């Protein structure tokens, strides 16, 4: 359910023009602009299974222009769920690979394609279903397609009937006909718990490969996991797993390459909403991804550098605060305009008049709001705190966390609670 708070829209956190937003999809640099697609329900501020693909574009990942919906239910689709975009190459046209769902059982989708009808990608025409779920699946969705040698490889998020999460893989020599090629990787079943790995993305970072998956368990969106390892011939051997995000905010990131070819991630932030009931859901700021000492690192994209602010700044933002956790210096507090601590929120978010406290502890920073505390591991890098209207986003370099605030906030160091 959306969490409604008063105040303006965030300035640099993307929100839908109307209705519901969740997963970002297929962020692609095309003809001098970034094209962003996203899971949308334009006529509802709560999630519905009849999802659409919204569409917007930007020259810089900050200022967005909304475009007509790219995909909508119909033509055999009960809903158009998550997937990816493969830019055109040679004779192979640009293609959306998306999850076509039957509303009677949306957890088991089929992979379908769509192609643009104009060079600016403003209109799309649906094509055929190209892959259907194999036997033994409880969850099957969210295709991600990448070029491999002279052909293509598709990853699909999955969950077996016995509770094991997995990423399945398919290959094609022409981009049209696809053959199953087993499992990229499979997880461990937990007794009595149905699991699935959603929104899989395999990213090349230098000489390493990083698998990003979002953990679905018992019908609930959970953690975002990153596995660093070695990929060859359709199989991934993971050396190190880490959590990039755990509730209540960030989930279902999409991978992208920026205009300079650098790999990055863009997340959905849950729980951001509008008191007037016009829109619900926001996306994170863009992050660049790297691997250091065998572990994933995130940092806000350099397009945000111009928004840096002193920690004593005030107002709705956007502000980007660089804070180096130091137990001796006391906590960093972010306080809404009302300046009171709202502890009646049970979902871990803030609220009108809420106070958020960031406190350094050995190896981590603790973020407290609404009577709950979540931790982010820290390292040598400073913590980035992004204040943007109703959104507070925290990146420690080793993970991200997002919260909903009131309309106007200020930040100050060492002020205690």
For each residue, the residues with C-beta under 8 A, 3 or more apart:
1: 46
2: 20 45 46 271 272 273 280 281
3: 271 272 273 347 349 351 404
4: 273 274 275 277 280
5: 272 273 274 275 351 352 390 404 405 406 407
6: 275 352 406 407
7: 275 316 389 390 406 407 408
8: 316 389 390 407
9: 15 274 279 389 390
10: 13 15 272 282 317 318 388 389 390 391
11: 316 317 318 388 389
12: 62 285 304 307 318 386 388
13: 10 269 272 282 283 284 285 388 389 391 393
14: 21 24 36 38 56 64 282 283
15: 9 10 21 272 279 281 282 283
16: 19 20 21 38 40 42 54 279 280 281
17: 42 66 279
18: 42 43 278 279
19: 16 40 41 42 43 44 45 279 280
20: 2 16 40 41 42 44 45 46 47 48 279 280 281
21: 14 15 16 38 39 40 54 268 279 280 281 282 283
22: 38 39 47 51 252 268 270 281
23: 38 39 82 199 252 254 268
24: 14 27 36 37 38 39 252 253 254 266 267 268 283
25: 36 37 38 39 53 82 83 84 85 98 254
26: 35 36 37 83 84 85 96 254
27: 24 34 35 36 37 254 256 266 286
28: 34 35 85 87 256
29: 33 34 35 256 257 258 259
30: 33 34 35 87 94 121
31: 119 120
32: 59
33: 29 30 57 58 59
34: 27 28 29 30 57 58 59 60 61 256 259
35: 26 27 28 29 30 55 56 57 85 121
36: 14 24 25 26 27 55 56 57 58 64 266 283
37: 24 25 26 27 53 54 55 70 85 96
38: 14 16 21 22 23 24 25 53 54 55 56 283
39: 21 22 23 24 25 51 52 53 54 81 82 268
40: 16 19 20 21 51 52 53 54 69
41: 19 20 44 46 47 48 50 51 52
42: 16 17 18 19 20 52 54 69
43: 18 19
44: 19 20 41 47 48
45: 2 19 20 273 274 277 278 279 280
46: 1 2 20 41 280
47: 20 22 41 44 51
48: 20 41 44 51 79
49: 78 79 101 103 106
50: 41 73 78 79 103
51: 22 39 40 41 47 48 73 79 80 81
52: 39 40 41 42 69 70 71 72 73 80
53: 25 37 38 39 40 69 70 71 72 80 96 98
54: 16 21 37 38 39 40 42 66 69 70
55: 35 36 37 38 66 67 68 69 70 121 122
56: 14 35 36 38 64 65 66 67
57: 33 34 35 36 64 65 67 120
58: 33 34 36 61 62 63 64 65
59: 32 33 34 63
60: 34 63 303
61: 34 58 258 286 301 303
62: 12 58 303 304
63: 58 59 60
64: 14 36 56 57 58
65: 56 57 58
66: 17 54 55 56
67: 55 56 57 70 122
68: 55 122 123
69: 40 42 52 53 54 55 72
70: 37 52 53 54 55 67 96 114 121 124
71: 52 53 77 80 96 98 114 124 126
72: 52 53 69 80
73: 50 51 52 77 78 79 80
74: 77
75: 126
76: 100 129
77: 71 73 74 80 100 101 112 126
78: 49 50 73 100 101 102 103 104 106
79: 48 49 50 51 73 100 101 103 106
80: 51 52 53 71 72 73 77 98 99 100 101
81: 39 51 98 99 100 101 106 109 141 142
82: 23 25 39 98 99 141 142 198 199 252
83: 25 26 96 97 98 99 111 142 143 144
84: 25 26 96 97 143 144 145 201 254
85: 25 26 28 35 37 94 95 96 97
86: 89 92 94 95 97 145 146 147 152 175
87: 28 30 94
88: 92 93 94 95
89: 86 92 147
90:
91:
92: 86 88 89 95 174 175
93: 88 115 116
94: 30 85 86 87 88 115 116 121
95: 85 86 88 92 113 114 115 145 175
96: 26 37 53 70 71 83 84 85 113 114 115 124
97: 83 84 85 86 111 112 113 130 143 144 145 154
98: 25 53 71 80 81 82 83 111 112 113 114 143
99: 80 81 82 83 109 110 111 112 141 142 143
100: 76 77 78 79 80 81 109 110 111 112 129
101: 49 77 78 79 80 81 106 109 110 141
102: 78 105 106 108
103: 49 50 78 79 106
104: 78
105: 102 108
106: 49 78 79 81 101 102 103 109
107: 138 139 140 141 196
108: 102 105 133 137 138 139 140 141
109: 81 99 100 101 106 133 140 141
110: 99 100 101 129 131 132 133
111: 83 97 98 99 100 129 130 131 132 143 154 156 178
112: 77 97 98 99 100 126 127 128 129 130
113: 95 96 97 98 126 127 128 130
114: 70 71 95 96 98 124 125 126 127
115: 93 94 95 96 124 125 127
116: 93 94 119 121 122 123 124
117: 123 124 125
118: 121 122 123
119: 31 116
120: 31 57
121: 30 35 55 70 94 116 118 124
122: 55 67 68 116 118
123: 68 116 117 118
124: 70 71 96 114 115 116 117 121
125: 114 115 117
126: 71 75 77 112 113 114
127: 112 113 114 115 130
128: 112 113
129: 76 100 110 111 112 132
130: 97 111 112 113 127 176 177 178
131: 110 111 143 154 156 170 178
132: 110 111 129
133: 108 109 110 137 140 158
134: 137 140 168 180
135:
136: 160 161
137: 108 133 134 140 158 159 160 161
138: 107 108 159 160 161 194 196
139: 107 108 157 158 159 194 196 198 216
140: 107 108 109 133 134 137 156 157 158 159 168
141: 81 82 99 101 107 108 109 156 157 198
142: 81 82 83 99 156 157 198 199 200
143: 83 84 97 98 99 111 131 154 155 156
144: 83 84 97 154 155 156 199 200 201 202 255
145: 84 86 95 97 152 153 154 155
146: 86 152 153 155 202
147: 86 89 151 152
148: 151 152 153 171
149:
150: 173
151: 147 148 171 172 173 174 175
152: 86 145 146 147 148 171 172 175
153: 145 146 148 169 170 171 172 181 234
154: 97 111 131 143 144 145 169 170 171 172 178
155: 143 144 145 146 167 168 169 184 200 201 202
156: 111 131 140 141 142 143 144 167 168 169 170 200
157: 139 140 141 142 167 196 197 198 199 200 213 214
158: 133 137 139 140 165 166 167 168 196 197
159: 137 138 139 140 163 164 165 166 194 195 196 197 216
160: 136 137 138 163 164 165 166 186 189
161: 136 137 138
162: 189
163: 159 160 189 190 192 193 194 195
164: 159 160 186 187 188 189 195
165: 158 159 160 186 187 195 196 197 213 215 216
166: 158 159 160 183 184 185 186 187 197
167: 155 156 157 158 183 184 185 186 197 200 211 213
168: 134 140 155 156 158 180 182 183 184
169: 153 154 155 156 180 181 182 183 184 234
170: 131 153 154 156 178 179 180 181
171: 148 151 152 153 154 178 179 181 234
172: 151 152 153 154 175 176 177 178 179
173: 150 151 177
174: 92 151 177
175: 86 92 95 151 152 172
176: 130 172
177: 130 172 173 174
178: 111 130 131 154 170 171 172
179: 170 171 172
180: 134 168 169 170
181: 153 169 170 171 234
182: 168 169 234 235
183: 166 167 168 169 186 235
184: 155 166 167 168 169 200 202 211 234 235 236
185: 166 167 211 227 235 236 238
186: 160 164 165 166 167 183
187: 164 165 166 195 197
188: 164
189: 160 162 163 164 193 195
190: 163 193 195 217
191:
192: 163
193: 163 189 190 217 218
194: 138 139 159 163 217 218 219
195: 159 163 164 165 187 189 190 215 216 217
196: 107 138 139 157 158 159 165 215 216 217
197: 157 158 159 165 166 167 187 200 213 214 215 216 225
198: 82 139 141 142 157 213 214 215 216 221 252
199: 23 82 142 144 157 212 213 214 252 253 254
200: 142 144 155 156 157 167 184 197 211 212 213
201: 84 144 155 211 212 253 254 255
202: 144 146 155 184 209 210 211 212 231 236
203: 209 210 211 212 255 263 289
204: 208 209 210 263
205: 208 209 210 263 289 290 291
206: 290 291
207:
208: 204 205 228 229 230 291 294
209: 202 203 204 205 228 229 230 231 236
210: 202 203 204 205 226 227 228 289 291 296
211: 167 184 185 200 201 202 203 226 227 229 236 238
212: 199 200 201 202 203 224 225 226 244 253 255 265
213: 157 165 167 197 198 199 200 224 225 227
214: 157 197 198 199 221 222 223 224 225 251 252 253
215: 165 195 196 197 198 222 223 224 225
216: 139 159 165 195 196 197 198 219 220 221 222
217: 190 193 194 195 196 220 222
218: 193 194
219: 194 216
220: 216 217
221: 198 214 216 247 251 252 270
222: 214 215 216 217 246 247 251
223: 214 215 243 245 246 247
224: 212 213 214 215 243 244 245 246 250 251 252 253 267
225: 197 212 213 214 215 241 242 243 244
226: 210 211 212 241 242 243 244 296
227: 185 210 211 213 236 238 240 241
228: 208 209 210 238 239 240 241 242 291 294 295 296
229: 208 209 211 236 237 238 239 240
230: 208 209 236 237 239
231: 202 209 235 236 237
232: 235
233:
234: 153 169 171 181 182 184
235: 182 183 184 185 231 232
236: 184 185 202 209 211 227 229 230 231
237: 229 230 231
238: 185 211 227 228 229 241
239: 228 229 230 294
240: 227 228 229 294 295
241: 225 226 227 228 238
242: 225 226 228 295 296 398 399
243: 223 224 225 226 246 399
244: 212 224 225 226 250 253 265 296 298 399 400
245: 223 224 249 250 251 253 267 399 400 401
246: 222 223 224 243 374 399 401
247: 221 222 223 251 270 348 374
248: 270 271 347 348 349 374 402 403
249: 245 269 270 271 393 400 401 402 403
250: 224 244 245 253 267 268 269 270 284 400 401 402
251: 214 221 222 224 245 247 267 268 270
252: 22 23 24 82 198 199 214 221 224 267 268
253: 24 199 201 212 214 224 244 245 250 265 266 267 268 284
254: 23 24 25 26 27 84 199 201 265 266
255: 144 201 203 212 263 264 265 289
256: 27 28 29 34 263 264 265 266 286
257: 29 261 262 263 264
258: 29 61 261 262 264 286 288 301
259: 29 34
260:
261: 257 258
262: 257 258 288
263: 203 204 205 255 256 257 288 289
264: 255 256 257 258 286 287 288 289 301
265: 212 244 253 254 255 256 286 287 289 298
266: 24 27 36 253 254 256 283 284 286 287
267: 24 224 245 250 251 252 253 283 284 287 400 402
268: 21 22 23 24 39 250 251 252 253 281 282 283 284
269: 13 249 250 272 281 282 283 284 391 393 402
270: 22 221 247 248 249 250 251 281 402
271: 2 3 248 249 347 349 402 403 404
272: 2 3 5 10 13 15 269 280 281 282 390 391 402 404
273: 2 3 4 5 45 279 280 281 404
274: 4 5 9 45 277 278 279 280
275: 4 5 6 7
276:
277: 4 45 274
278: 18 45 274
279: 9 15 16 17 18 19 20 21 45 273 274
280: 2 4 16 19 20 21 45 46 272 273 274
281: 2 15 16 20 21 22 268 269 270 272 273
282: 10 13 14 15 21 268 269 272 391
283: 13 14 15 21 24 36 38 266 267 268 269
284: 13 250 253 266 267 268 269 287 393 400 402
285: 12 13 300 301 304 386 393
286: 27 61 256 258 264 265 266 300 301 303
287: 264 265 266 267 284 298 299 300 301 395 400
288: 258 262 263 264 298 299 300 301 302
289: 203 205 210 255 263 264 265 296 297 298
290: 205 206 296 297 299
291: 205 206 208 210 228 294 295 296 297
292: 295 297
293:
294: 208 228 239 240 291
295: 228 240 242 291 292 398
296: 210 226 228 242 244 289 290 291 398
297: 289 290 291 292 379 381 397 398
298: 244 265 287 288 289 395 397 398 399 400
299: 287 288 290 381 384 395 397
300: 285 286 287 288 304 320 384 386 395
301: 61 258 264 285 286 287 288 304
302: 288 305
303: 60 61 62 286 306
304: 12 62 285 300 301 307 308 320 386
305: 302 308 320
306: 303
307: 12 304 317 318 319 320
308: 304 305 319 320 321 322
309: 313 317 319 320 321 387
310: 313 321
311: 321 323 332 411 412 413
312: 410 411 412
313: 309 310 319 321 410 411
314: 408 409 410 411
315: 319 408 409 410
316: 7 8 11 387 388 389 407 408 409
317: 10 11 307 309 386 387 388 389 409
318: 10 11 12 307 386 387 388 389
319: 307 308 309 313 315 386 387 388 411
320: 300 304 305 307 308 309 384 385 386
321: 308 309 310 311 313 332 384 385 386 387 411
322: 308 382 383 384 385
323: 311 332 358 382 383 384 385 413
324: 382 383
325: 358 359 360 365 378 382 383
326: 329 360
327: 359 360 361
328:
329: 326 360 413 414
330: 413 414 415 416
331: 357 358 359 360 413 414 415 416 417
332: 311 321 323 357 358 359 385 411 412 413 414
333: 355 356 357 358 411 412 413 415 416 417
334: 355 356 357 358 385 387 392 405 409 410 411
335: 339 354 355 356 409 410 411 412
336: 339 340 350 352 353 354 355 405 406 407 408 409
337: 353 406 407 408 409 410
338: 352 353 406
339: 335 336 353 355
340: 336 353 354 355
341: 353 354 355 417
342: 345 350 351 352 353 354 355 370
343: 370 371
344: 351 370 371
345: 342 348 349 350 351 354 369 370 371
346: 370 371
347: 3 248 271 370
348: 247 248 345 369 370 372 374 403
349: 3 248 271 345 354 369 370 403 404
350: 336 342 345 354 355 356 369 370 392 403 404 405 406
351: 3 5 342 344 345 354 370 404 405 406
352: 5 6 336 338 342 406 407
353: 336 337 338 339 340 341 342 406
354: 335 336 340 341 342 345 349 350 351 369 370 405 406
355: 333 334 335 336 339 340 341 342 350 369 417
356: 333 334 335 350 367 368 369 392 403 405
357: 331 332 333 334 366 367 368 369 417
358: 323 325 331 332 333 334 365 366 367 368 383 385 394
359: 325 327 331 332 365 366 368
360: 325 326 327 329 331 364 365 366 378
361: 327 364 365 366 375
362:
363: 377 378
364: 360 361 375 376 377 378 396
365: 325 358 359 360 361 375 376 378 383 394 396
366: 357 358 359 360 361 373 374 375
367: 356 357 358 373 374 375 376 394 401 403
368: 356 357 358 359 372 373
369: 345 348 349 350 354 355 356 357 372 403
370: 342 343 344 345 346 347 348 349 350 351 354
371: 343 344 345 346
372: 348 368 369
373: 366 367 368
374: 246 247 248 348 366 367 401
375: 361 364 365 366 367
376: 364 365 367 383 394 396 398 399 400 401
377: 363 364 396 398 399
378: 325 360 363 364 365 381 383 396 397 398
379: 297 396 397 398
380:
381: 297 299 378 396 397
382: 322 323 324 325
383: 322 323 324 325 358 365 376 378 394 395 396 397
384: 299 300 320 321 322 323 394 395
385: 320 321 322 323 332 334 358 392 393 394 411
386: 12 285 300 304 317 318 319 320 321 391 392 393 394 395
387: 309 316 317 318 319 321 334 391 392 405 409 411
388: 10 11 12 13 316 317 318 319 391 392 393
389: 7 8 9 10 11 13 316 317 318 405 407
390: 5 7 8 9 10 272 404 405 406 407
391: 10 13 269 272 282 386 387 388 402 403 404 405
392: 334 350 356 385 386 387 388 402 403 404 405 409
393: 13 249 269 284 285 385 386 388 400 401 402 403
394: 358 365 367 376 383 384 385 386 400 401 402 403
395: 287 298 299 300 383 384 386 399 400
396: 364 365 376 377 378 379 381 383 399 400
397: 297 298 299 378 379 381 383
398: 242 295 296 297 298 376 377 378 379
399: 242 243 244 245 246 298 376 377 395 396
400: 244 245 249 250 267 284 287 298 376 393 394 395 396
401: 245 246 249 250 367 374 376 393 394
402: 248 249 250 267 269 270 271 272 284 391 392 393 394
403: 248 249 271 348 349 350 356 367 369 391 392 393 394
404: 3 5 271 272 273 349 350 351 390 391 392
405: 5 334 336 350 351 354 356 387 389 390 391 392 409
406: 5 6 7 336 337 338 350 351 352 353 354 390 409
407: 5 6 7 8 316 336 337 352 389 390
408: 7 314 315 316 336 337
409: 314 315 316 317 334 335 336 337 387 392 405 406
410: 312 313 314 315 334 335 337
411: 311 312 313 314 319 321 332 333 334 335 385 387
412: 311 312 332 333 335 415
413: 311 323 329 330 331 332 333
414: 329 330 331 332
415: 330 331 333 412
416: 330 331 333
417: 331 333 341 355 357
